[in-house]
Amino acid sequence: MRTAIAICLCLFALSAQAQDDVNYTYMDSLFQQLPEVLVRGERPVVKAERGKLVYDMPRMLRELPVNNAYEAIKELPGIINQNDNLTLGGRGITIVINGKVSTLDKEQLKTMLESTPVSRIEKAEIMYAAPARYRVRGAMVNLVLKKGIGQKPALSGELFGSYEQERKESLTGRGSLLYTSGRFSADLLYSYNFRHSLWEIDKWSWHTLQDQLHELTLNTRATGYGGNHNIRFGMDYDLGKKNTLSVVYTSQVRYGQDRTTMRGTADSDKKSDGDRQLHNVKADYQSSFGLTAGMDFTFFDSPSTTFLRKKMEGVEQDFSYDSNQRINRWLLYASQTHALHNGTEINYGVKYVTTHDNSYQYYYDTETGTPLPDNSAKFLRKEYTLNTYAGASRSFGKKFSAEVSLAAELYHAADWHDWMFYPTVNLTYAPADGHNLQFSFSSNREYPDYWTLQPIVQYVDSYTEAHGNPYLKPYSKYSFNMNYLYKNKYMIGVGYEYLPDYFIQLPYQLPDRLAEMNQYVNYDYKKMWSLQLMASYKVGKWWNGRVFAVGLFDHEKNEHFHDIAFDRTRLVYVLNTTNTFIISKKPSIVGSLTGFYQSRAIQGVYNLNPICNISASLQWTSPNQKTKVILKGNNVFNTSSMITRLDWGLQKNKTDMKNWAERSVTLSLLYKFGGYKEKKRGEVDMKRLGH
């Protein structure tokens, strides 16, 4: 049977080939993130303490084909990855490194974690409601890393390279060095990846214009390439008596070009050239008496040039425009923790963030090169956030622990000056060995990306436009979650989330011209109820697996969405299984087989078709554990394309998004030297950057 499984895994891995995904104006907004909670391992790899689940990562990842921190996070129970979005129980997560703030957008999260080896991670802590002392709110994953300080003088490193074949090739390489010497440690990481991209969309639109129905058939195809350089250099110094100073510099430089053509009822040709650079400096001091203080400065610059030629109903237009987003952001923070004699800990602190957004979009005459005032603008946006908090935690014997906190936050921008209060509660009760009950409540506020707030129009093609919304409001999040964990193998969970003023990007066929406007808009509210059932299993000593089923009731309401208000509900379910097979111990060969299915879902006025994905991998490890070769096949049956349908009022269309990048085969080689254990650094806050 092992031989049969090995043959199947090889066939699955080798059958994948496809194209990379590049961003389409509203593509990312169409993917509904749904929950999963998983528990891995026959032996205890998780324990509950003070409102969090703590996972032994080395034991959990020992036999899994994982070669970087991003893949390691995806293996954590409750984490689901879809369209490069990581969520915990259906909610967005914040990554924290050694308790330090780390808020990322999905792109930067994936890039930085993929360029980081996994060998440094000691444990991971999952919290559905992060206490205020972490200076983040909502669901959180805290990666705790092995320390380099205190070790004997040593230089070690790691080399990694991978080749990915979709319909075109992609390459990734990285090199890492770590030096440790008593009280001092330093690490240097450089990575580079180059990707070709290809995506395709078939669209049918039935557009009512002045009481006449226009039927449009459109095919959009895009090709492109891009490279990405990442450099990170960090130093830690032990000042003595558990006083530590850390300094980290991070740099990211990207370049690329995309070409998009649309043919059918309307024609267009588009060419975009863009660069992006980020520079970040962090300094952090941790004292022996519970004080932590630091600063963080980020500079972000993203210029691009676009040329668009479009033709609709015999009318041809040419557009040329330059755009850029330039961000300067400062973060200052300080916090204090006191341990009292009765086992209680109290903590309090303050955080201040100030941001300057200097962006522009200029249109030019394609023949003369002179600026065009229509739709050209320059924007200067300033905002600051002041956050103060206080909290306490305590264990009451060995069975019950609690942590509560309250944060007060002032957000100031051109149109906002508002105080908000965010309570957080985490309770853990263990009535007997092998039984753990967790309760959490959290509140939060989500702010829109800077670029979505600009009052501008970007032309995607002859029919599709992206409109900014300067009146877009932040939305609040109130989350409740309760989980029962039995013997670290089985879990049942219930959850509820209420999001007033929730915002997302939705399409609207304009009534006065043949154009589809895509714009971020606020709902009245979004509600989600969830029921989660999970289990892990083991067959002999060679097969470990986990399975989960999730039911989710989604309720979305917007009474002010143009002339087609909606109040919609949908019951959605998710099924997933992950299996690891020890095919051979000498030589060490491990295989994995995963399956994912999501039923029909909704998103605003859209209906989303079911999604299915089956992936497989094989991993060979050398006897000295220093070399790994990994072969992966993702979405081997090419069944994860997204099909959306809109049929609400006079709005009607169908879109088939062929996500070629979901199907691929990847061959990776990993080599360690000098007993290398990677020094992982906190990530740069990129959550609201990019355009």
C-alpha positions, 0 to 999 in steps of 0.5 A: 500500500505504501508503494501504491501511495508513493506512485500516486503522489509522484503522478499527482506532483508531476501532473501540475502545470499552469500560469502565475496569478497577477492582480486584477482590479477586483479579483482578490475581493471575490474570494470568501475566506472561510474557517478551519481549525485543525489539530495535528499529532498523536502525541501532545503537541499543543497545550492551553495556557492563559487564553492561548494554544501553544504548539511545539513546532519542531515536533509538529513539523518534524516529518512534514515537507516544509522549508520556510516559515510561511509553509510552517504557519499554514500547518498550524491548526486553524490556519487556512490559505486561499488565494494567498490569504491566511486566516484563523477560523475565518478571520484575518490574523496578525503575525507577531514575532517574539511578542513584537508587533507585526502587521502585514498585507498578504503580499508582504507576509507571503514574500517575507515568510517564504524567504525565511527558513523554518529551523529557527521556530521554537513554538507558536502561540495562537490566540483568537483575541490578542490582549492589548499588551501585544499592541494588536487586536483580533486573532493572532499568531505569535512565533517564538524563536530560539535565541542566538545570544549566549551560544558559543562563537559560530558562523552558520548558514543555509542555501535554498533554491526552487524551480516552479513550473506553471505554464512558464517558469518561476525561480526562487533563491535565498542565502542566510548567515547567522553569527553568534558570539556570547552576548552578540548575534547578527544575521543576514538574509538575501533572497531573490525571486523571478516570476512569469505570470499569466491569467485569463478571464472570460466575462459575459455582461448583460448591461441595461443602458437607457432601458436597452439591454447590451450583451457584451462578451469579453476575453481578457488575457494578461502576461507579465514578469517581475523580480523581487530583491529582499535584504534583511540585516539584524543585530541583537546585543545582551547588555547584561542582566536580561537587558537586550537591544535589537536593531533590524534593517529591511529592504525590498526592491521590486520591478516588473511589467504587465501586458493585458489585452481584451478582445470581444465586444470591446477591445483594449491593450494595456501596458504597465511598468512599475517599481516598488521599494521599501526601507524599514528600520526597527530598534527595540529595547527589552529590560529585565524589569518588564519595560519594552520600548522601541521605534519603527520607521518605514519609507515606501515608494511605488511609482508606475507608468501605464498606457491604455488604448481602448475601443468601445462601440467604434469610439477609440481612446488612448490614455497614458498616466503616471501614478505613485504612492509614497509613504513615510510612517513612524511608530513609537511604543513603550510598555510595562509589565509587573509580576505580583506575588499572587501570580497576577501580572498587570501590564500597560502601555502606549503606542503612537503612529503617524503617517504621511501619504504623498500620492499622485496620478497624472494623465497625459496626452499620448500625442503631445505629452502635455498633462490633462487636468481631468482625473489628474490629482495630487494627494497629501494625507496625514493621519495619526493614531494614539493608543493606550491600554491596560490589562491583567492576567492570572492563573487560578490553580491549574484549571482556570486562567484569565486575561483581560485588557482594555485599549483606548484609541484615538484615530485622527485624519482629515475627515476623522477624529474619533475615540474607540474602546476595545475590550478583550477577554480570554478565559481557559478552563481545564476540568481534567487532563486532556480537556480544555475549554477556551472562551474569547471575546475581542473588538477591533477596527479595520482601516482601508488602504490609503490608495482606496481613499483617493478620489480617482478613477483607474481604467482597467480596460475598455469596460472595467474601471476602479473608482476610489472612495474618499468617503469610505469609513473604517469598520468595527469587528466584534468577535466571540469564539468558544472551543473545546479541545479533547486530548489534543486531537479533537475539537468542536468550536462555535463562533460569532462575528459582527462587523458594522460598516464592513467594506469590500470592493463590489461591481456596479454597471453604470446606468448612463454609459457602458462601463462597470465601476468597481469600488470599495463600499461600506455595508450596513453590517456583516454577520457570521455564525460558525460551527467547527468540527475537527479531528486528527487520526493515525494509522500505524506508524506511517500515516498521520492525518487530520480532517475538519468540517465547518458550517458557516451562516453568512449574513450581509446587508447594505441598504445604500448600495446604489439602487440595488440594496441587498440583504442576503444570507447563505449557509456555506460549508468547508471540508478539508483533509491533510495526510502525511505518509512515511513512505521510507525511513532509510532513505527518509522519504515523506509524502503528503496529500491534501484536499479542500472543498468549499461550497457555494458562497456569497459576497455582496451581490455576487454568487460564488461557485464551489472550489476544489483543490487537491495537492501532493508532495514528496520530500527526501531528507539526507541522513545527516539532516542537512539536505532536503529535496522537495517535489510539490504538485499544487491543484493537480486537477486544475479545479480551483478556478473561481466562477462568479455570477451576478443577477440582482436587479438590473445587474447581470454578469458572469465571470470565469477567472482562470487562476493558472497559478494555482496549478504548478509543480515545484522542485526545491533544494535546501542545504544547511551548513554549520549547524544553521538555525535561522534568526527570524525577524519581525516583519514590516507593517505593510497592511495598508500600502500598495495600489 
